């Protein structure tokens, strides 16, 4: 089983290459293991926003910002 750091690295690689569904699966896996991770929450929000799931994006971006305001990233 991959560590959270390894899974996050893979998720970010997938996200950057435009493979959003696969990246989202990894972000979900991380958040199930540790819901207090800010980076995967904000990154997942970007995936959701890019896939037109703005309600979900706002929910996870809000959670990520509450956990770590400096690490919360905005969808582009």
C-alpha positions as CSV (number, residue, x, y, z in Angstrom):
1,X,0.0,0.0,0.0
2,X,1.3,3.4,-1.0
3,X,1.9,6.1,1.7
4,X,-0.3,9.2,1.7
5,X,2.7,11.2,0.3
6,X,3.1,8.8,-2.6
7,X,-0.6,8.7,-3.3
8,X,-0.7,12.5,-3.3
9,X,2.3,12.7,-5.6
10,X,0.6,10.3,-8.1
11,X,-2.7,12.2,-7.8
12,X,-1.0,15.5,-8.6
13,X,0.7,14.0,-11.6
14,X,-2.6,12.7,-12.9
15,X,-4.3,16.0,-12.2
16,X,-1.6,18.0,-14.1
17,X,-1.8,15.6,-17.0
18,X,-5.6,16.2,-17.2
19,X,-6.6,12.7,-16.0
20,X,-9.1,14.2,-13.5
21,X,-11.2,11.1,-12.8
22,X,-8.1,9.1,-11.9
23,X,-6.7,12.0,-9.8
24,X,-10.0,12.4,-8.0
25,X,-9.9,8.7,-7.0
26,X,-6.5,9.1,-5.4
27,X,-7.6,12.3,-3.6
28,X,-10.6,10.5,-2.2
29,X,-8.4,7.6,-1.1
30,X,-6.2,10.0,0.9
31,X,-9.2,11.8,2.4
32,X,-10.7,8.5,3.5
33,X,-7.5,7.6,5.2
34,X,-6.9,11.1,6.7
35,X,-9.8,13.6,6.3
36,X,-7.6,16.4,7.9
37,X,-5.3,16.5,4.9
38,X,-5.6,20.0,3.3
39,X,-3.8,19.6,0.0
40,X,-5.8,16.7,-1.4
41,X,-9.0,18.4,-0.4
42,X,-8.1,21.6,-2.2
43,X,-6.7,19.7,-5.2
44,X,-9.9,17.6,-5.3
45,X,-11.9,20.8,-5.3
46,X,-10.0,21.9,-8.4
47,X,-10.8,18.5,-10.1
48,X,-14.5,18.9,-9.3
49,X,-14.5,22.5,-10.5
50,X,-12.8,21.5,-13.8
51,X,-15.5,18.8,-14.2
52,X,-18.3,21.3,-13.6
53,X,-19.0,20.1,-10.1
54,X,-18.9,23.5,-8.5
55,X,-20.9,22.6,-5.4
56,X,-18.5,19.8,-4.5
57,X,-15.6,22.0,-5.4
58,X,-16.7,24.7,-3.0
59,X,-17.4,22.2,-0.2
60,X,-13.9,20.7,-0.4
61,X,-12.1,24.0,-1.0
62,X,-13.8,25.4,2.1
63,X,-12.8,22.3,4.2
64,X,-9.2,22.6,2.9
65,X,-9.0,26.3,3.7
66,X,-10.3,25.7,7.2
67,X,-7.6,23.1,7.8
68,X,-4.7,25.1,6.3
69,X,-5.5,28.5,4.7
70,X,-2.0,28.9,3.4
71,X,-2.3,25.6,1.4
72,X,-5.8,26.0,0.0
73,X,-5.5,26.5,-3.8
74,X,-8.1,28.0,-6.1
75,X,-9.4,26.3,-9.2
76,X,-8.1,27.8,-12.4
